[in-house]
Amino acid sequence: MRLLNNAKNLRSSQTEAEQRLWYHLRAHRFMDLKFKRQKPMGSYIVDFVCVEHRLIIELDGGQHADDVTYDQHRDAWLRGQGYTVLRFWNNDVMQQLDGVLEQIRLTLSPTPLPQVGEGSNSESLPSPASGRGAGGEGKIK
């Protein structure tokens, strides 16, 4: 019960950086995904979570420089539950929000690897041995 009360208190007293990021994540605004904020998970409270994609986003202020060991144990436990954990500094959210959102987007939409047999047509590529390519001759010096 105490953890739930702490989460509720954290939701009502967000930092400016948390408010700013939450504006973009809430109500399916970001990639039409559902995010929750200040969500209890095990014995921890995470800043933001997208359960569907098993992604946790943590925002760190200056106090986290002192809590590195705690954060490492916490992140290891969350990863052990199958979550990816992204951490951003508050000042990055405040000064480089587009970059933070892009990093989240890239994490949620990894570039797929080409299937076997797919890829570019090798006939159009220059031959490494001769320097020859489609449409012309080349020389290696």
N, C-alpha and C positions, 0 to 999 in steps of 0.2 A: 504494500500500500504506500509505503514511504517513497519508493521509486516512482510510482505514478504521480504522487503529489509533486515530487521534484521536477518531473517532466512537464507537468502543468505549469509550474512556476517558471520554468525556463521558456516555455512558449509565450508567456505573458511578459517576459523581460528579455527579449532578444536583443543582441547587439545590432548596431547599424548595418554591419556587414551581413549578418544573418537575415535581417529584414530585406536587404537589397537582393540577396540571392533568392530568398523565399518568394519574392514578387515574381521572379521569372520561372520558378519551379512549380508554384501552386496552381491548382485548378486546371491541370492538364495543359498548361501553357507551353511547357518545354517538351517538344517531340511527342505531344499528346500522351505523356506518361503521368502516372499518379505517384507523387512523392508525399511522404509524411515528414513532419518535423518533430524534433525532440521526442523520438520514439524509444521507449524502453526495449532493450534487447539483452537478454540474460541479466547480468547485474550492472549493465551500462545503459546510458542514454545517448543515442546517436543524434547528431544535428539534423541530418536529412537522410532518408532512405527511400529507394525505389525497390520495393519487394519483388516486383515482377522481373526485374533485371538483376536483382541481388547486388545492388550498388549502394554504398554508403558514402556520403559526402560529409567531411568534417571541416569546420573552419577553426583555425587556430589563431589566438591572439598572443600577446607577448608572454603570458603565463605558461604557454606550452613549451617554451624553451627550457623551463625548469622541470617539466613533467615528461621528459623524453622516455624514460624507462616505463612509466605507467602507460603512455600512449603506445609503445611498442608491444607491451603485453596485451593491451586492449585490442589493438589491430590484429595481433596474432590470433586471439580468440575469435574475433569477428570473421577473419579469413577462414578459420577452422570451421565456421558455420556455413561456409560457401559464399561469403560476400567479398566483393572487391571494395577496397577502401581507398578513396581519394581524399587527400588533405590539401587544403589551400590556406594561406595566410589571409587574415582579415584584410590587410592592406592590398593584397592582390585582387580581392573582390571589389574593393573600393576604387582602385586605380586601373585595373585591367579586367573588368568584368567580361568583356567579349572573349578574351583569352581563356578565362576560367570556364565560361559556357562552352567554348570550342573544345576544351580538354574533356569536359563531361560528355559532349556529343561524340567525340572520337572514341571514348571508352565504351559508350553504349552502341556505337556503330563501327566495329572494327572492319577494316578493309578485308574482304574475303580473299583467300588465296585462290589463284586460278586452278581449275580442275585439270587433271592429267589430259594432255592432248589439246588444251586450250592455249592461247597465247598468240603472239604475232607470227606472221608467216615468215619462215626463215629465209625464203627466197628473196625477200626485199631487204634483208640485212647484209651489210658488206661482209665478205669472207675475211676472217681474221688473218688467214695465211697470205692471201693475194691482195687484199685491199680492194677487191672488186665488189661492186654492189649493183643493184638493179639500175640500168640506165647509164652505166659508164664504167670506165676503167680507172683503177687507182694503182699507185705504186707505194710500196713500203721502202723507206730509205734507211 
